[in-house]
Amino acid sequence: MNHLSPKLIFIVDDDPDDSQFISDAFVENNNSFNYEFIRSAEHLLKELNKPESKNPDLILLDLNMPGVMGLQALKEIRGNKSFNQIPVIVFTTSALEKDRAISYDYGANCFITKSHSYKKMITIAKAIIDLWLVESQT
């Protein structure tokens, strides 16, 4: 019997519709994960810094949010040894090369431009799950 707790994914996005769209695509692929919706970079940093908080297995981080921007949160995450090992995927509407480049400079594990197509979002979610959340069966 497997007693491991389910993987925890933080979806950091100020748009509730985008957050739901993303989580629906993930659930379509694998409904055994836990999702926590976080509406701002400030709330993400507060959540990560709570002493009783369990680190997520993956953070999906939007760049363009009010207040602290996603890039600033990414920089702070990578600068803190308590959670700098958490995979962070920048998941944004931006397709700008400068946003991609700076995301990688700041330590993003991956940069993905959001799709408005649900079918494509399901494909993206499957790739993320396969690459970052499914442990090797060997």
Buried (B, 14 or more C-beta within 10 A) or exposed (E): EEEEEEBBBBBBBBBEEBBBBBBEBBBBBBEEBEBBBBBBBBBBBEBBEEEEEEEBBBBBBBBBBEEBBBBBBBBBBBEEEEBEEBBBBBBBBBEEEEBBEBBEEBEBBBBBBBBEEEEEBBBBBBEBBEEBBEEEEE
